[in-house]
Each structure stands twice: as C-alpha cells, then as structure tokens.
Amino acid sequence: MQEACDLTIGATVGIDVSKDRLDVVLRREERDQTRGCANSAAGFLDLHRWLCGQDVQPQQTRVV
C-alpha cells in the first residue's frame, strides 16, 4: 500500500541535455534563474554547487 506524501514542491529544475552542455532553469515562486554548464563530471559538480548555493532543498525539488 502506498502512503500519501505531503511534501511541498518549493523549486523546479529543468535541464535541457545536449552532447556537450546542460542548460538549466531553476524556477521558484514564479522566478526563473538560468545556468549553463558542461555535460561532464566537472559540469555536474558545478551544477551541484550552484544549486546548493541557491538553497535548494532536494526533498522539495522536482527535476525535469
């Protein structure tokens, strides 16, 4: 039996993936912030650091 989840989504992260690049949009409260990074291990780390610096809570974030 599946339990109900009462978490509120506080942010949505949209990622457009291409061979060499990730184009990212962070949406919170109807405001968008954009970021681009390399599609590589170093780019993933850059994206992670940026999201942490934006105070994005993983439990309240939808990634699409």
Secondary structure, DSSP 8 states (H G I E B T S, - for coil): ----------EEEEEEE-SSEEEEEEEETTEEEEEEEESSHHHHHHHHHHHHHTT--GGGEEE-
